[in-house]
Amino acid sequence: MKTSVGIIGMGWVGSSVAISLLHAGVVEELLVHDLRVEVAEGEAMDLTQGSTFYPMATVRVAAIDEMRQARAIVLAVGNGSLPGGKSRLEQLAKNVGIVREIGRALQGYAGVVVVVSNPVDVLTHALREAADLPPERVIGTGTMLDTARLRQMVAERLHLASQSIHAYVVGEHGDSEVVLWSSARVGGTPIAQWPSWTTEDETSIAADVRTAGYDIVRRKGTSNHAIGLVTAELLSVLLRDECRVLAVSRVQTDVDQFRDVALTLPVVVGADGATLVVLPEMSSGERDALARSADVLRTAQHSVATG
């Protein structure tokens, strides 16, 4: 059977996910869908005509029903990035209805659903609820992008490769997110012990990570390339069953404090989805900040709860 992935929503983000996924070489068949049928057709044609430059794969338009045989389905639907530094949670009312409709269409689906649409945490919760799928098989990209931004910015400050930085952003993908400086490492060395590192660096970089998406949207109107690469990496880990620890969002079931809230904690990701949550080392201040982030998300979830 072909390794097949579906993408629902072929706007800026969906198309970036598609090209990144094809370049990663982990799919044999890419199924694309958009309510604007001609947009989906055009994207499929455009991607197909570039097939000389990526590993062999086919791209075609498909209905959501046809995607039920795919190994994974990506949701990149709904209202896109908001200008003016507005909160991602302000997108909630416009997107939750769309996601719930898709979720109902995916009830009984046997693969993994990856939610990219914002606000990603609350939509991950809404999708899992509507689709009635196990929590480990509905994964939001969460703070995987924020974590990548954090590592890039720390690496630039220290004149190192970002692969040498080990640090996480947890909680909401948004304004209440939490950088775990207490467990951040450069190689195996705590970042606080690194020569020339200061608490001022931590404050400045955390703020820059939090506003990075808004800064991009203010300049170009959307943020799509980095999240496309993030989603392709997440799908590669899933499809190859790599069992890597990633900063992705899922409905939490094992930590009482966060039970039934979709938020990011480091979690083992493989073919079965986001399975084993790895609760990281945190300072008391970070634990309190993460609890506040969970409260923000819990309130947002309740604001759109079904009766």
N, C-alpha and C positions, 0 to 999 in steps of 0.2 A: 504494500500500500504506500502511496506517495506521502511524503511529509508535507502536509498542507497547513497553511495558516490563513485565516480570514481577517480582513480589516474592514470595520464598519465605520464609515466617515472618511471621505477622501479630500478633506480640506488641506490646509498647510501642514498640519501635524500628521495626518494620515499618509500623505504623500511622502513626507520625510521618513516616517516609519517604514514605508514600503521600500524606498531605495536603499535605506540602511540595512534592512533585512535581506534584500537581494544581494548586496555586497558581502554580507556576512556568510553567505553560502550555506545556510542551514535549512532552506526550504526548497522543495522541488515544485511546489505549486502555491501560488499566491492568489487568493480570492479577494476581490475588492468590491465594495458596495457603498453606494451613496444614494440618498433620495433624489439627488440631481443625477439622473441616469446618464446624461451625456458627459458629465464631469467624470464619473466612474469609467465610462467607455474611453474617454480621452486619456485618463491616467493609465489605464491598461494598455492602450496603444503606445503611449509615450514610453512606458517602462519596457514593453516588449521590444520596441525598436532599438533599445540600448542593450539587448541581451548579449551582444558580442563582448560586453565589458564586465559581465559578472558571471559567476558559476551557473551552470545550466539550470533553468527554472522556467516555468510557464506562468503567465499572468493573465487572469480573465475576470470578467465581471460575474458576480454571483448574487443570488438572492440570499437573505439571511438563513432561510431554511436549508439551502445547499451547504452552508458552512457547518452544519451539525456534525459532519464527518471529519472536520479539520481537527488537528491536534491542539490548536489554540486559536482563540479569536480575540482581536484587539478592538476596543471601543475608543474611537477618536472622534466622537460625535458632539453635537451641541454647540452652544455659544462659545466662541473662541476667547482669546486673551482680552482682558479689559484694559483700556488705556487709562492714563491718569493716576496710576498707582492704586486703583481700587482693589479691595480685598477679593481674593478668589472665591470666598464664601458668598459674595454678592452675585456670583454666577449660578448659585444653587437653584433658585426657583425656575430658571430657564432650562436647566439641563436635567433635573431629576425626573421629570415626566417622560422625557425621551428615553432615559436609561431604564426606567421601570418597564416601559413598553417593550424594549429589546429584551430585558430580563425575562419577562413572561414568555417571550418567543423562544428563549433558550432553556426553559425548564426541561430537565432530563438530559441536558447536554453532558457528554462524557469527558470533554477536554477541559482545558484551563482557559479562563477568561482574564485578559489583562486590560485594566481600565486605565486610560491615559487622560480622559476628559477631566476638566476641573469643575468644581473643587474635588479632587481625586479621592480623598478619603471618604467624604460623605457619599459620593456616587458609588464607590466600592461597596459601602454598606447597603445602599439602595439596590444595587444590582444583585448582590448576594441574596437579599431578602426577596426580591421579585422573582429571581430565577430558582430560588430554593436549592442552591448548590452548597456543597461543603465549603466552609470558610477558606480552607487551604487552596481551593481551586478558583477563587475569585481574588485576583491580586491587583492592587493599584501600584502604579509606578512610585507612588509615595515620595519619599525624600531621596530616592536614588540619584536624582539630578542634583538636588541640594548638596548631597554628600560628595558628588563629583566636583561640584563648584567649590566646596570647602577644600577638598584636597588640592585642586588646581591653585587656589589662591594661597594656601599655606606653602605649597611647593614654590610658587613664584616668589613669595616673601623670603624663603630660605635658599633659593637658587638650587633647587633639587628637582628631580623628576617626580611627578605627582604619584607615580606608582610606589614611591617610597613613603608616602604619607598614609597612615592608617587612623582614620577618624570617622565619626558618624554624626549625621544630623538625624534626630528622631522626632516623633510626634506628628503634628500637622505638616503637610506640605503647604506652608503659608505663614502667616504673620506670627503664629505662636510656636513655630518650630524651635527645637532646642539643639544646640551644638554641644556635644559631649566632650568638652576639653579635658575633663579629668582622666578619660581613657584614651586620649589622642596620643599616638606614637609616631616617631620618626624612626623607621626601622623598628628596633625594639626599645628605643629610648623614649621615656615620657617627654612630651613636647615642652613641658614646663622646665625641663632640665637642659633644653637645647640652648647653646650659646646665643645670646642676643635676643632670645624670645622674651616677650613681655606680655603682661595682662592687657596692655593697650592694643597689642596686635590682636588679641582674642576679641576684644570689643569691636574693633574696626572690621575685622574679617567677618565676624558673625553678622554684623549689620549689612555688609556688602553681599553676603550669601542670601540673606533674607530679601533683599531688594533687587537681586540680579535679574529676575524675570521681568519685573516692572521696568527696569532700566532698558532692557532690550525692546519691550513692547512700545515704550515711549519713542524709541528711535525708528523702528521698522514696522510697528503695527502688530507684530506677533512674535512668538518664540517657538521655533519648530525644529531646527537642526539638532540641537543638543538632546532634546527629548526624543527625537527620532533615533539617535544613536543609543540612548539609554534603553529604549524599548527593544531595539534589536539585540542589545546585549542581554537583557532579561530573557527574551525569547530564546536566544542561543543557549543560555544556561538551562532553561526548561527543556528544550528539544534534545539537548545532548545529555541530559540527566547529570549535570556536573556537581550537584549538591554543594553549591557555594553559598556563603553567607552574604546576603544582600540587604540593603536598606529599602525594603518595600512595604507597602501597606496591605493589611488584611484585617478582617474582623477578628478581634482578639478573643480568645476563649480560655487561655491558660493562666492569665494574670488577673486576679480578682479585681484589682483597682481599675483595670481597663476593659473589663468584660463587656462584650457586645459593642465596643467602639472600634471603628476602623481607623487605625493610625499606624505609623511606621515604628517598628522595632527591628533590629537585625534578625533575620530569619533564614533558615536553610531552604534553598530553592533547588528543586530538581524536577523530574518528570511528573511527580505527583502533586506539584504545586509548591506553595510556601508552607512548609510543614512544621519544622521545629523552631520555635521562637527562642532566640538567644538573648536573654535579658542582660544588657551590658552593665559594666561597672559605672556607677554614677555618684557624684557628690550629693549631699543633701539638697543643695540649691538646685541642681539639675533634676533631681527627683521631684521637687516641688514644681519646677517649671514644666516638667512633663505632665504632672497631674493637672496643671492649669490648661495645658494644651488639650488634654483629653476632655476636660470640661467644656472647652470651646467647641470641640467636635461633637460631644454628646448633645449640647444645646442645639447645634445645627441639625443633627440627626432628628432630634425630637421635633424641631420646627417643621419638618416635612414628613413626620411619621404618618403612616396610613392608619385609618380608623379601624 
